Amino acid sequence: MTEHKDDCWSCGYWLRGLTSDRCPECGNFPKPPKPELPHFDIAIRAKHVILLVLLMALLLGAALT
């Protein structure tokens, strides 16, 4: 049993302080919290920058030969 900290996603029933795994009003399970990935955007941008730099180096090398 876990303590819920939000409203029920289905009916809006206040679940704070309840120790059951289901909403007492509608019987649905509360949604689990979404995992936060704060550096996910930075990792994607870094990969794009690296690919862009490699492509530029390849094009520059081809132009010089």
C-alpha atoms as a printed R data frame, in Angstrom:
   type eleno elety resid chain resno       x      y       z
1  ATOM     1    CA   MET     A     1   0.000  0.000   0.000
2  ATOM     2    CA   THR     A     2   1.281  3.431  -0.900
3  ATOM     3    CA   GLU     A     3   0.185  6.872   0.142
4  ATOM     4    CA   HIS     A     4  -1.270  8.843  -2.790
5  ATOM     5    CA   LYS     A     5  -0.611 12.558  -3.187
6  ATOM     6    CA   ASP     A     6  -3.022 13.637  -5.917
7  ATOM     7    CA   ASP     A     7  -6.567 13.550  -7.168
8  ATOM     8    CA   CYS     A     8  -7.924 10.480  -8.911
9  ATOM     9    CA   TRP     A     9  -7.274 10.799 -12.644
10 ATOM    10    CA   SER     A    10 -10.699  9.354 -13.450
11 ATOM    11    CA   CYS     A    11 -13.198 10.928 -11.060
12 ATOM    12    CA   GLY     A    12 -11.186 13.657  -9.316
13 ATOM    13    CA   TYR     A    13 -11.620 12.205  -5.821
14 ATOM    14    CA   TRP     A    14  -9.077 13.580  -3.337
15 ATOM    15    CA   LEU     A    15  -6.672 10.725  -2.572
16 ATOM    16    CA   ARG     A    16  -4.186 12.432  -0.250
17 ATOM    17    CA   GLY     A    17  -3.681 10.459   2.933
18 ATOM    18    CA   LEU     A    18  -5.419  7.303   1.717
19 ATOM    19    CA   THR     A    19  -3.502  4.072   2.084
20 ATOM    20    CA   SER     A    20  -5.456  1.892  -0.352
21 ATOM    21    CA   ASP     A    21  -4.224  1.129  -3.858
22 ATOM    22    CA   ARG     A    22  -7.563  2.087  -5.447
23 ATOM    23    CA   CYS     A    23  -9.787  5.141  -5.473
24 ATOM    24    CA   PRO     A    24 -12.681  4.568  -3.027
25 ATOM    25    CA   GLU     A    25 -15.060  6.521  -5.291
26 ATOM    26    CA   CYS     A    26 -14.562  4.844  -8.688
27 ATOM    27    CA   GLY     A    27 -12.205  1.914  -7.956
28 ATOM    28    CA   ASN     A    28  -9.524  2.916 -10.481
29 ATOM    29    CA   PHE     A    29  -5.825  2.675  -9.764
30 ATOM    30    CA   PRO     A    30  -4.052  6.027  -9.654
31 ATOM    31    CA   LYS     A    31  -1.677  6.753 -12.523
32 ATOM    32    CA   PRO     A    32   1.988  6.343 -11.648
33 ATOM    33    CA   PRO     A    33   4.060  9.530 -11.851
34 ATOM    34    CA   LYS     A    34   5.825 10.152 -15.152
35 ATOM    35    CA   PRO     A    35   9.585  9.791 -14.929
36 ATOM    36    CA   GLU     A    36  11.358 13.093 -15.328
37 ATOM    37    CA   LEU     A    37  14.330 13.233 -17.644
38 ATOM    38    CA   PRO     A    38  15.629 16.796 -17.300
39 ATOM    39    CA   HIS     A    39  18.743 16.227 -19.410
40 ATOM    40    CA   PHE     A    40  17.038 14.270 -22.196
41 ATOM    41    CA   ASP     A    41  16.760 17.344 -24.473
42 ATOM    42    CA   ILE     A    42  20.415 18.167 -23.896
43 ATOM    43    CA   ALA     A    43  21.485 14.652 -24.878
44 ATOM    44    CA   ILE     A    44  19.467 14.798 -28.107
45 ATOM    45    CA   ARG     A    45  20.865 18.227 -28.986
46 ATOM    46    CA   ALA     A    46  24.410 17.047 -28.290
47 ATOM    47    CA   LYS     A    47  23.948 14.089 -30.645
48 ATOM    48    CA   HIS     A    48  22.609 16.388 -33.369
49 ATOM    49    CA   VAL     A    49  25.543 18.766 -32.952
50 ATOM    50    CA   ILE     A    50  28.037 15.899 -33.135
51 ATOM    51    CA   LEU     A    51  26.379 14.518 -36.271
52 ATOM    52    CA   LEU     A    52  26.332 17.975 -37.851
53 ATOM    53    CA   VAL     A    53  30.034 18.522 -37.097
54 ATOM    54    CA   LEU     A    54  30.924 15.111 -38.547
55 ATOM    55    CA   LEU     A    55  28.894 15.826 -41.678
56 ATOM    56    CA   MET     A    56  30.557 19.231 -42.103
57 ATOM    57    CA   ALA     A    57  34.005 17.644 -41.692
58 ATOM    58    CA   LEU     A    58  33.130 14.996 -44.265
59 ATOM    59    CA   LEU     A    59  31.886 17.603 -46.746
60 ATOM    60    CA   LEU     A    60  34.906 19.823 -46.159
61 ATOM    61    CA   GLY     A    61  37.252 16.867 -46.620
62 ATOM    62    CA   ALA     A    62  35.513 15.925 -49.864
63 ATOM    63    CA   ALA     A    63  35.698 19.516 -51.119
64 ATOM    64    CA   LEU     A    64  39.428 19.783 -50.410
65 ATOM    65    CA   THR     A    65  40.352 16.619 -52.304
